[in-house]
């Protein structure tokens, strides 16, 4: 193993990440983070906390990059297979840790320090000591009015409720349930005296921004290390899953940190290494890095073509980001919202600046615009380049792209039909609009949402769950197994079935009428599907064993589906799943071991398993 060469290349990656962080600094200026929603106020002052967090993070990136390059400054030799896999795998790990720094240093809030299981009026609070990594402590069941008051305060988000609002709650309670011995304000003040509640409930006069200082509110807890690593990897891997419950309060997550969060999509969209090769070349090393980084099977082994492809991919990617940003701006979005949502769509990531995702805008024009660009982002960029070069037939002749579009059309038709049959939609137009958007969002592994698909019928939900394992085309920014692997997998199955009753017949594996030359491709495809199945099963069992049933007190049976969809959504870089991780939910309620597992799964899905798994094999690091 050529450790000095690996270290030198990792140093460049750290410097690249630090340079990208600089782009987020201007959004800390007053008035820069203007949002489309009038109720979301701009703080009106310099976001010192976010700016300093980014500045320190940039220094950390430069320092780490400098140290790594100093160690590798006298490197010799060239990249071979082991060095290539080490650089790619360690780059994603390094990016995850460096990308987590702004969240930790800015003390970005994850969510409220209390959650209420409404069905049995049982609360859970975050453990007081930071060494417990945000572990939840379950408390005894509350009385009906206590639980109702707590839920009312929670519904006020981080701003909370005024004394007058609590008085109005008492009046409504008296009409519905009759008079009670304690008022809502007395209940909150009494709870705040308890040893577990004193660090959770904030009374008027507590430290905080002016718009909430005199309110009764629930404390919001900052992200733990597990949370920050999860959010960072979710951005770089373009998964779009989040642990943050409120994206619309700049006091909880500053605009400059929110922009950095979306920027990780831009950087991870075509892969850190692809952008690295496009910018710095690296000769034959660039070819090796590209082959390890680009998802999906590849037959092109030319060094010049690999470097040329990196430049083309990066250029196409940047141009389409610009076009989508301008298009969204023309449709009424602010520059801040347009940029962030363009980053999410073109990277097939899904990070939004609103709790309601893209559905916040309630605009069919915006949704159909994003649908077009999500389809483009999930297509092979080589074919898109051919299309730009006035060879549109290349798309139609490609078996993978035809299958990709066929899956989208067929699944949309089924979901529209099932939705109308079960009255999930008010009209055919609404069914097509929401059904098509969600199908494209899931199959491209973008994860944007415009409708709460978790409320759809079971057949539609099952189809979306299956789509998570399809993914986009090879050579796209999409995640998942890739369409071409499914095409090859079913062709291999057909050949194996035929060989079972005609053992003497030998037929080559063909794609688009041409035989596949790679003799190992059949084995590689089958092994890859097997590895995905094993990872999915073991991760699912781990969650079923380690996650407390209390999270699913309403219906414990939902734990099976919710955890399975969470594993599928992270392993395939989709983002939202079903149930507690559905379109309107997040991953914040999971324990820290589960978040570390999800972080690892997102990395495996993005870099396609082999590269990451090899790093954990001791023999990989031995000189042999």
C-alpha positions in Angstrom: 0.0 0.0 0.0 1.4 3.4 -1.1 0.4 5.3 2.0 2.1 8.6 1.0 0.3 8.7 -2.3 -3.0 7.9 -0.6 -2.4 10.6 2.0 -1.5 13.2 -0.7 -4.7 12.6 -2.6 -6.8 12.7 0.5 -5.2 16.0 1.4 -6.5 17.4 -1.9 -10.0 16.2 -1.1 -10.0 17.9 2.3 -8.9 21.2 0.6 -11.7 20.8 -2.0 -14.3 20.4 0.8 -12.9 23.5 2.6 -13.1 25.6 -0.6 -16.7 24.6 -1.1 -17.5 25.7 2.5 -16.5 29.2 1.6 -19.5 29.5 -0.7 -21.8 29.2 2.3 -20.2 32.1 4.2 -22.1 35.0 2.4 -25.4 33.6 3.4 -24.7 34.6 7.0 -25.1 38.3 5.9 -28.3 40.1 7.0 -31.1 39.6 4.4 -29.3 37.1 2.2 -31.3 34.1 3.3 -34.6 35.5 2.0 -37.2 32.7 1.8 -40.5 32.4 -0.1 -42.5 32.0 3.0 -43.3 35.4 4.6 -43.8 33.8 8.0 -40.2 32.6 8.0 -38.5 35.8 9.0 -34.9 36.6 8.2 -33.0 37.1 11.4 -32.1 40.7 10.3 -28.7 40.4 11.8 -25.3 38.8 11.0 -25.5 35.1 11.7 -22.4 35.1 13.9 -22.9 31.5 15.2 -23.2 30.0 11.7 -20.4 32.1 10.2 -18.0 31.3 12.9 -18.9 27.6 12.7 -18.2 27.6 9.0 -15.0 29.6 9.4 -13.6 27.2 12.0 -14.7 24.3 9.8 -12.8 25.7 6.8 -9.7 26.1 9.0 -10.1 22.5 10.1 -10.4 21.3 6.5 -7.3 23.3 5.4 -5.3 22.0 8.4 -6.3 18.4 7.8 -5.6 18.8 4.1 -2.2 20.4 4.8 -1.2 17.7 7.2 -2.2 14.9 4.9 -0.4 16.5 1.9 2.7 17.2 4.1 2.9 13.5 5.0 2.5 12.5 1.3 4.6 15.3 -0.3 7.4 12.8 -1.3 5.1 10.2 -2.8 6.3 8.0 -5.5 4.7 5.4 -7.8 1.2 5.2 -9.2 -2.2 4.2 -8.1 -3.0 0.5 -8.2 -6.3 -1.2 -7.3 -5.8 -1.2 -3.6 -4.7 2.5 -3.4 -7.6 3.5 -5.6 -10.1 1.8 -3.4 -8.4 3.3 -0.3 -8.6 6.8 -1.7 -12.2 6.6 -2.8 -13.4 4.9 0.4 -11.4 7.1 2.8 -12.4 10.2 0.9 -16.1 9.6 1.7 -15.3 8.9 5.3 -13.1 12.1 5.5 -15.9 14.1 3.8 -18.4 12.8 6.3 -16.4 13.9 9.3 -15.4 17.3 7.8 -18.9 18.0 6.6 -20.3 17.3 10.1 -18.1 20.1 11.7 -20.5 23.1 10.7 -23.5 21.3 12.3 -21.6 20.6 15.6 -19.8 23.9 15.9 -23.0 26.0 15.1 -25.0 23.9 17.6 -27.7 23.4 15.0 -30.8 22.1 16.7 -32.1 18.6 15.9 -35.5 18.8 17.5 -37.4 19.2 20.7 -36.0 17.5 23.9 -39.3 15.8 24.5 -41.6 13.6 22.5 -45.1 12.5 23.5 -46.6 9.1 22.6 -50.2 10.5 22.3 -51.9 7.2 22.3 -51.0 6.4 25.9 -49.9 9.9 27.1 -46.4 8.7 27.8 -43.6 11.2 27.3 -39.9 10.6 26.6 -37.1 13.2 27.2 -33.6 13.4 26.0 -31.0 12.4 28.6 -29.4 15.4 30.3 -25.8 14.4 29.8 -24.2 14.8 26.4 -22.2 11.6 26.8 -25.4 9.7 26.3 -25.6 10.9 22.7 -29.2 12.0 22.9 -30.5 8.8 24.5 -34.3 8.9 25.2 -35.5 8.4 28.8 -39.1 7.2 29.0 -41.2 8.7 31.8 -44.4 7.6 33.6 -47.8 8.0 31.9 -49.3 11.5 32.3 -52.8 12.6 33.1 -55.0 13.6 30.2 -54.8 17.4 30.6 -51.0 17.2 31.3 -50.5 15.4 28.1 -52.8 17.7 26.2 -51.0 20.8 27.5 -47.6 19.3 26.7 -48.7 18.5 23.1 -50.1 22.1 22.8 -46.7 23.6 23.8 -44.9 21.1 21.4 -47.2 22.2 18.6 -45.9 25.8 19.1 -42.5 24.5 17.9 -39.4 26.3 19.3 -41.3 29.6 19.8 -43.7 28.0 22.2 -46.9 29.5 23.7 -47.7 32.7 25.4 -49.5 32.9 28.7 -52.6 34.2 26.8 -52.5 31.2 24.5 -52.4 28.9 27.5 -55.4 30.8 28.9 -57.3 30.2 25.6 -56.4 26.5 25.9 -58.0 26.4 29.4 -61.2 27.9 28.0 -61.4 25.4 25.2 -60.6 22.5 27.6 -63.4 23.6 29.9 -65.9 23.6 27.0 -64.8 20.1 25.8 -63.8 18.3 29.0 -65.1 20.4 31.9 -63.2 22.4 34.5 -59.9 21.1 36.0 -58.0 21.7 39.3 -54.9 23.2 37.5 -54.6 25.7 34.7 -52.4 25.0 31.7 -49.8 27.5 33.0 -49.8 25.8 36.5 -49.3 22.4 34.9 -46.2 23.6 32.9 -44.7 25.4 35.9 -45.2 22.4 38.1 -43.7 20.0 35.5 -40.7 22.4 35.3 -39.8 21.7 38.9 -39.4 17.9 38.3 -35.7 16.7 38.0 -36.3 15.4 34.5 -38.4 18.3 33.2 -36.4 21.2 34.5 -33.9 20.9 31.6 -36.6 20.4 29.1 -39.3 23.0 29.7 -38.3 26.7 29.4 -40.4 29.3 31.4 -40.9 33.0 30.5 -37.7 34.9 31.1 -35.4 32.0 30.0 -32.5 32.9 27.7 -33.5 32.9 24.0 -34.3 35.1 21.0 -36.7 38.1 21.5 -39.6 36.4 19.7 -39.8 33.6 22.3 -38.1 34.8 25.4 -41.3 35.4 27.3 -43.1 32.2 26.2 -43.6 28.7 27.6 -41.6 26.4 25.4 -39.7 23.2 25.0 -36.0 23.2 24.7 -34.5 22.1 21.4 -31.4 20.0 21.6 -28.3 20.5 19.5 -27.2 17.8 17.2 -25.0 15.1 18.6 -22.0 13.7 16.8 -24.1 10.8 15.5 -26.7 13.3 14.2 -24.0 15.5 12.5 -22.4 12.5 10.9 -25.8 11.3 9.7 -26.7 14.7 8.2 -23.3 15.1 6.6 -23.3 11.7 4.9 -26.9 12.1 3.9 -25.9 15.2 2.0 -22.7 13.9 0.4 -24.3 10.6 -0.6 -27.3 12.5 -1.9 -29.7 10.5 0.2 -31.7 13.5 1.6 -32.7 11.8 4.9 -32.6 14.2 7.9 -32.7 14.2 11.7 -33.7 17.9 11.8 -37.3 18.4 12.7 -37.6 22.2 11.9 -35.9 23.7 8.9 -37.9 26.9 9.0 -36.5 28.6 12.1 -33.2 30.5 11.5 -32.5 30.5 15.2 -32.4 26.7 15.1 -30.4 26.3 11.9 -28.8 29.4 10.4 -29.3 30.1 6.7 -25.6 29.7 6.0 -25.6 26.2 7.6 -28.8 25.4 5.7 -27.0 26.4 2.5 -24.0 24.3 3.4 -26.4 21.4 3.9 -27.7 21.8 0.4 -24.2 22.4 -1.0 -23.1 18.9 0.2 -25.6 17.6 -2.4 -23.9 19.6 -5.1 -20.5 18.3 -4.1 -21.7 14.8 -3.8 -23.9 14.7 -6.8 -21.4 13.3 -9.3 -19.1 12.2 -6.6 -16.3 14.0 -4.8 -13.7 12.1 -6.8 -15.3 12.8 -10.2 -15.1 16.6 -9.5 -11.6 16.0 -8.2 -10.5 14.3 -11.4 -12.3 16.9 -13.6 -10.4 19.7 -11.8 -7.0 18.2 -11.4 -6.7 15.5 -14.0 -4.4 13.0 -12.3 -3.5 11.0 -15.5 -3.8 7.3 -15.2 -4.7 7.7 -11.5 -7.7 9.7 -12.6 -8.9 6.8 -14.7 -8.6 4.4 -11.7 -10.4 6.8 -9.4 -13.2 7.3 -11.9 -13.7 3.6 -12.3 -14.0 3.1 -8.6 -16.2 6.1 -8.0 -18.8 6.0 -10.9 -21.7 3.8 -9.9 -22.9 1.0 -12.1 -21.1 -1.4 -14.5 -18.7 0.2 -16.9 -16.9 -1.1 -19.9 -14.9 2.0 -20.9 -11.2 1.6 -19.8 -9.6 4.4 -21.8 -7.6 6.8 -19.6 -8.3 9.8 -21.9 -12.0 9.0 -22.2 -12.3 8.7 -18.4 -10.7 12.1 -17.9 -12.8 13.5 -20.7 -15.9 12.0 -19.2 -15.2 13.6 -15.8 -15.0 17.0 -17.4 -18.1 16.4 -19.5 -20.1 15.1 -16.5 -19.0 18.0 -14.3 -19.8 20.6 -17.0 -23.3 19.1 -17.8 -24.0 18.9 -14.1 -23.1 22.5 -13.5 -25.0 23.8 -16.5 -28.2 21.9 -15.6 -27.9 23.2 -12.0 -27.8 26.8 -13.4 -30.7 26.2 -15.8 -32.9 24.7 -13.1 -32.0 27.5 -10.6 -32.9 30.2 -13.2 -36.2 28.3 -14.1 -37.2 28.1 -10.4 -36.3 31.8 -9.9 -38.6 32.7 -12.8 -41.4 30.7 -11.2 -41.3 32.8 -8.1 -38.7 31.3 -5.8 -36.0 33.4 -4.1 -32.4 32.8 -5.2 -31.8 31.1 -1.9 -34.7 28.6 -2.3 -34.0 28.2 -6.0 -30.3 27.3 -5.5 -31.0 24.9 -2.6 -33.7 23.0 -4.5 -31.8 22.9 -7.7 -28.9 21.4 -5.8 -31.2 18.8 -4.4 -32.9 17.9 -7.7 -29.9 17.6 -9.9 -27.9 15.6 -7.3 -31.0 13.5 -6.8 -30.6 14.3 -3.1 -33.8 15.8 -1.8 -32.7 18.3 0.9 -35.2 21.1 1.1 -35.3 24.4 3.0 -38.9 23.7 4.2 -40.4 21.1 6.5 -43.0 20.3 3.7 -40.2 19.7 1.1 -41.1 20.8 -2.4 -44.8 20.4 -1.6 -44.5 23.6 0.5 -44.9 25.7 -2.6 -48.2 24.1 -3.7 -47.3 24.8 -7.4 -47.9 22.3 -10.2 -45.6 24.3 -12.5 -42.7 24.0 -10.1 -43.4 20.3 -9.5 -43.5 19.4 -13.2 -40.3 21.5 -13.8 -38.5 19.5 -11.1 -39.9 16.2 -12.5 -38.2 16.9 -15.9 -34.8 17.7 -14.2 -35.1 14.7 -11.8 -35.6 12.4 -14.9 -32.5 14.0 -16.5 -30.4 13.7 -13.4 -31.4 10.0 -13.2 -30.3 9.4 -16.8 -26.9 8.4 -18.0 -24.9 11.6 -18.5 -23.1 10.1 -21.5 -26.4 9.8 -23.3 -27.4 13.3 -22.3 -24.1 14.5 -23.8 -25.0 12.7 -27.0 -28.4 14.3 -27.0 -26.8 17.7 -26.6 -24.5 16.8 -29.5 -27.7 16.4 -31.7 -27.8 12.6 -31.4 -31.2 12.2 -29.7 -31.6 8.6 -31.0 -28.9 7.5 -28.6 -31.4 7.8 -25.8 -34.1 5.8 -27.5 -31.7 3.1 -28.6 -30.3 2.6 -25.1 -32.0 -0.4 -23.4 -31.3 0.9 -19.9 -32.9 4.3 -20.6 -36.0 2.7 -22.3 -36.4 0.4 -19.3 -35.9 3.4 -16.9 -38.7 5.4 -18.6 -40.9 2.3 -18.9 -40.7 1.7 -15.1 -41.6 5.3 -14.5 -44.6 5.2 -16.8 -45.9 1.8 -15.7 -45.6 2.5 -12.0 -47.2 5.9 -12.3 -50.1 4.4 -14.1 -50.6 1.7 -11.4 -50.3 4.3 -8.6 -52.8 6.6 -10.3 -55.2 3.7 -10.8 -54.9 2.4 -7.2 -55.1 6.0 -5.9 -58.3 6.8 -7.7 -59.8 3.4 -6.8 -59.1 4.0 -3.1 -60.0 7.7 -3.3 -56.5 8.9 -2.3 -56.8 11.8 -4.8 -59.6 14.2 -5.5 -59.2 14.1 -9.3 -57.4 12.5 -12.2 -55.2 15.6 -12.6 -54.2 15.5 -8.9 -53.5 11.8 -9.2 -51.2 12.2 -12.2 -49.5 15.2 -10.6 -48.7 13.7 -7.2 -48.3 10.1 -8.5 -45.9 11.0 -11.2 -43.8 13.3 -9.0 -43.5 10.7 -6.2 -42.6 7.9 -8.6 -39.9 9.9 -10.3 -38.6 11.2 -6.9 -38.3 7.6 -5.6 -37.0 5.8 -8.7 -34.3 8.5 -9.2 -33.6 8.3 -5.4 -34.2 12.1 -5.0 -36.6 11.9 -2.1 -38.5 15.2 -2.6 -42.1 15.1 -1.5 -45.2 16.9 -2.6 -47.9 14.7 -1.0 -47.9 12.5 2.1 -47.6 9.2 0.3 -47.7 7.4 3.6 -51.4 8.0 3.7 -51.9 6.3 0.3 -53.3 2.8 -0.1 -51.1 -0.2 0.8 -50.6 -1.2 -2.9 -49.2 2.2 -3.8 -47.0 2.2 -0.7 -45.7 -1.2 -1.6 -44.9 -0.1 -5.1 -42.9 2.9 -3.8 -41.0 0.6 -1.4 -40.1 -1.7 -4.3 -39.0 1.3 -6.4 -36.4 2.1 -3.8 -34.4 -0.9 -5.0 -34.5 0.1 -8.7 -32.5 3.4 -8.8 -31.5 5.5 -11.7 -29.3 4.8 -14.7 -25.6 3.9 -14.5 -23.5 7.1 -15.0 -26.2 9.3 -13.4 -26.3 11.1 -10.1 -29.0 8.6 -8.9 -28.5 5.9 -6.3 -30.0 2.5 -5.8 -29.0 -0.7 -7.6 -29.2 0.9 -11.0 -31.6 0.0 -13.8 -28.9 -1.7 -15.9 -28.2 -4.2 -13.1 -31.9 -5.2 -13.1 -31.9 -5.6 -16.8 -28.8 -7.8 -16.6 -30.1 -9.7 -13.6 -33.3 -10.7 -15.4 -31.4 -11.7 -18.5 -29.1 -13.9 -16.4 -32.1 -15.5 -14.7 -33.7 -16.3 -18.1 -30.4 -17.9 -19.3 -30.1 -19.9 -16.1 -33.7 -21.2 -16.4 -33.1 -22.1 -20.0 -29.9 -23.9 -19.1 -31.7 -26.0 -16.5 -33.7 -27.8 -19.1 -31.1 -27.4 -22.0 -27.8 -27.9 -20.2 -25.9 -28.4 -23.4 -27.0 -25.0 -24.9 -24.6 -22.1 -24.2 -25.9 -18.7 -24.9 -24.0 -15.5 -24.4 -25.3 -12.7 -22.2 -26.6 -10.0 -24.6 -27.5 -6.3 -24.1 -29.1 -4.4 -26.9 -28.5 -7.4 -29.2 -24.7 -7.4 -28.6 -22.9 -10.0 -26.5 -21.3 -8.8 -23.3 -17.5 -9.4 -23.4 -16.8 -9.3 -19.7 -16.7 -13.0 -18.5 -17.0 -12.0 -14.9 -20.1 -9.8 -15.3 -22.6 -12.5 -14.7 -21.0 -13.5 -11.4 -20.5 -9.8 -10.3 -24.2 -9.0 -10.9 -25.4 -12.0 -8.9 -22.9 -11.4 -6.0 -23.9 -7.7 -5.9 -27.6 -8.5 -5.5 -26.7 -11.1 -2.9 -24.6 -8.6 -0.9 -27.5 -6.0 -1.0 -29.9 -8.7 0.3 -27.5 -9.7 3.1 -26.9 -6.1 4.1 -30.6 -5.3 4.1 -31.5 -8.3 6.2 -28.8 -7.9 8.8 -29.4 -4.2 9.2 -33.2 -4.7 9.5 -32.6 -7.4 12.2 -30.2 -5.0 14.0 -32.9 -2.3 14.2 -35.6 -4.7 15.3 -33.4 -5.8 18.2 -32.0 -2.5 19.3 -34.7 0.0 18.7 -37.2 0.3 21.7 -40.8 -0.7 21.0 -42.0 2.4 22.8 -41.5 4.4 19.6 -44.3 2.4 18.0 -46.7 2.3 21.0 -49.6 3.1 18.7 -49.2 -0.1 16.8 -46.0 -2.1 17.4 -46.6 -4.1 14.2 -45.6 -0.9 12.2 -42.0 -1.3 13.5 -41.4 -4.1 11.0 -42.4 -2.0 8.0 -40.9 1.3 9.3 -37.5 -0.2 10.0 -37.4 -2.1 6.8 -38.2 1.0 4.8 -35.6 3.0 6.7 -32.9 0.5 5.8 -34.1 0.4 2.1 -34.3 4.2 2.0 -30.7 4.7 3.4 -29.0 1.8 1.6 -30.5 2.9 -1.7 -29.9 6.7 -1.0 -33.6 7.5 -1.3 -34.2 9.4 2.0 -37.8 9.1 3.1 -39.4 5.8 3.9 -42.7 4.8 5.4 -44.3 5.4 8.8 -42.0 7.1 11.3 -39.6 7.9 8.5 -42.3 8.9 6.0 -42.6 11.9 3.7 -43.5 14.3 6.6 -41.2 12.6 9.3 -37.5 12.3 10.0 -34.9 10.0 11.5 -34.3 12.0 14.7 -36.2 9.5 16.9 -33.7 6.7 16.2 -31.0 5.8 18.8 -27.4 6.8 18.1 -26.3 3.2 17.1 -29.1 3.2 14.5 -27.9 6.6 13.1 -24.4 5.3 12.8 -25.7 2.3 11.0 -27.7 4.5 8.6 -24.6 6.6 8.0 -22.7 3.5 7.0 -25.5 2.2 4.8 -25.7 5.5 3.0 -22.0 5.4 2.3 -22.2 1.8 1.1 -25.1 2.7 -1.2 -23.3 5.7 -2.7 -19.9 4.1 -3.3 -21.5 0.7 -4.1 -20.5 -1.6 -1.2 -17.2 -3.1 -2.3 -15.0 -0.1 -1.8 -16.2 0.6 1.7 -16.3 -3.0 2.9 -12.7 -3.6 1.8 -11.5 -0.8 4.1 -12.6 -2.8 7.1 -10.8 -6.0 6.0 -7.3 -6.1 7.8 -5.7 -8.0 4.9 -6.5 -5.1 2.6 -3.9 -2.9 4.4 -1.1 -5.4 4.4 1.6 -5.1 1.8 1.3 -8.2 -0.4 
